[in-house]
Amino acid sequence: MPADANPAGDIFGGWLMAHMDQAGASVASRAAHGRIATVAVEAMTFHRPVHIGDEVSLYGRLLGVGRTSIRVHVEAWRRDRTSEEAWRVTEATFTFVALDAAGKPRPVQV
């Protein structure tokens, strides 16, 4: 939407990053079988801009599980509303930590 864009019509990177974090959290919470929190984002790379009105698709891939942490690679792809061609626009690796009921790190049950 226009409120999410700069004057040139490109979507703010922070808007995209927030949605990528949510996509990664979906993968991580399934792997953790519970509550997780984002603790790091590595190598956020913006390849192409996203324009107002573009369809954005997000894909998360589990990279690994540590004792309490989970790493997920997330890619964002854009497609113009009138085209079938899609382009990868952004990618990053997110690290999440599994949390217990008190919000403290807990081991991930594999």
Protein Blocks (a to p, Z undefined) as FASTA:
>chain_A
ZZlpcfkopacfklmmmmmmmmmmmmmmmmnopadddfbdehiacfbdcdehiacddddd
dfbdcfkbccdddddddddfkbcbdcdfbdcddddddddfkopacdddZZ
